[in-house]
Amino acid sequence: MPDRILALLAVFAPLSLVSLGGGPSVFAEMQRQGVEVHGWLTAAQFVDLFAISRAAPGPGSLIAALIGWEAAGFWGALAAALGLYVPSSCLLLLVGHWWRRRGDSPLRRVIERGLAPIAVGLIFAGVYTLIRADGAGWLEVATLLVCTLALWRGASPYLVMGVVALLYTGLLQGGAIGR
């Protein structure tokens, strides 16, 4: 068990330092490490934990603690959560001090412009990993793309969720899709 605790720290501490864009930016690597590298859980379990972490109040990166729980119980959850939050929090304190002092620095503007596409790319990698792990078909991918476009164009998230729920409920009842 101490080996798993150390392994969880070794996985989540580095992820903490590259989680540009928040938790979603490292979901792909969390899945790879937890499922493929260490075998702490299956791809289906990862998708289930992802759903739980998104439905629960709090940060979406709660999935780290859930992976830790699967790997090593309470102490695993604690190690994974601390591994994901502590290093980036310490780095943020240091960078934040520098950032405030260099408000109009050309270097600061370059860093901001450079990190934005990296964060977006990491988030897309996480979405792709979840789609693959869930075994999503063309209907789910099409739904994702249409919803993304609708939200990007300013549609209400509640309206989008309601329409999708109604459509999928109708399709399930009609027997058009079966999972």
PyMOL commands that set and color helices and strands:
alter all, ss='L'
color gray80, all
select helices_A, chain A and resi 2-17+23-37+43-55+60-101+106-134+138-152+157-173
alter helices_A, ss='H'
color red, helices_A
deselect
rebuild
show_as cartoon
